[in-house]
Amino acid sequence: MNVTILGCGLIGASWAALFAAVGRHRVRAWDPSATARAAFPEKVARAESQLIELGAEAGEPVAVFERIEEALWGTDWVQENAPEKTELKAQLFSHVEAAVTRECIIASSTSSFTWSQLASGLKHTDRFVIAHPFNPPHLVPLVELYSPNAATLDAAVKFFSGVGRVPVCMKKEATGHIGNRLASALWREAVHIVADGIASVEDVDRVLIHGPGLRWSVIGTHLGYHLGGGDGGIEHYLRHLGPSQERRWSTLGNPKLTNEVCEALTAGVQAEVRGRDIAQLEEQRDRQLMEILRLRREHPTIDE
């Protein structure tokens, strides 16, 4: 397929590497920033090198264009990765609809906007789909999908399955989709714990890495409580331990990101990283994600 990447940031580069190396698609890219366009090949090459380590083969070089019309010419799939501004995305979609065929699917990587919010300005909403990844998309398999058009949704499932992703189709749209809603709920309580003086930023992260996060990497939260119910499973847990869960829910916080709280979070994160810059942290994250992916090839997850 001919695939067009709109937005040459980190997400766009990650998608481009995946589509080229794993999907074997012909990938084109465009960004309004000349600086972003110039830096894009190096970002794609870095992500592609990680995929090659995991067993993929180098794909065709990604072509970067100065004019959006050139990047869209003859494309079958558009993956939009613009900043989270509805006006900007609407402008992009206007260019896309004027340049592509009626059969071309337009997918948005939006992390916060709903399908209805973004589709409102489109002429042909039936070919539009939310396709939200988790960063970095070439290593984290999840992609959350939503479209009220069954054919478009089926095509999206097929497309992302073809590049080794795990598509999850939402039954109805929701702000933040699924993953970000769960992540936001968790972070809200993490911020509350710091703001309320219960624990430091570093210790909150340490708890997640070595406790719930480790377990969540192999079993989801509902199945986790199913196992927590012993022989009786989730039914026993809900009947006998449900009240204790409700007591915990009633004490969860609803913090505000005041200047004081923001300063505490910033200072805590700086203490936790101990001088490592963003590039070093990304490298360590990606290395560990790759090791997990290698392990999962030998030992399938519980939902497979």
Secondary structure, DSSP 8 states (H G I E B T S, - for coil): -EEEEE--SHHHHHHHHHHHHTS--EEEEE-S-HHHHHHHHHHHHHHHHHHHHTT-------EEESSHHHHHTT-SEEEE---S-HHHHHHHHHHHHHHS-TT-EEEE--SS--HHHHHTT-S-GGGEEEEEE-SSTTTS-EEEEE-S-HHHHHHHHHHHHTTT-EEEE-SS--TTTTHHHHHHHHHHHHHHHHHTTSS-HHHHHHHHHHTHHHHHTTS-HHHHHHHHTGGGHHHHIIIIIHHHHHHHHHH-------HHHHHHHHHHHHHHHTT--HHHHHHHHHHHHHHHHHHHHHS--TT-
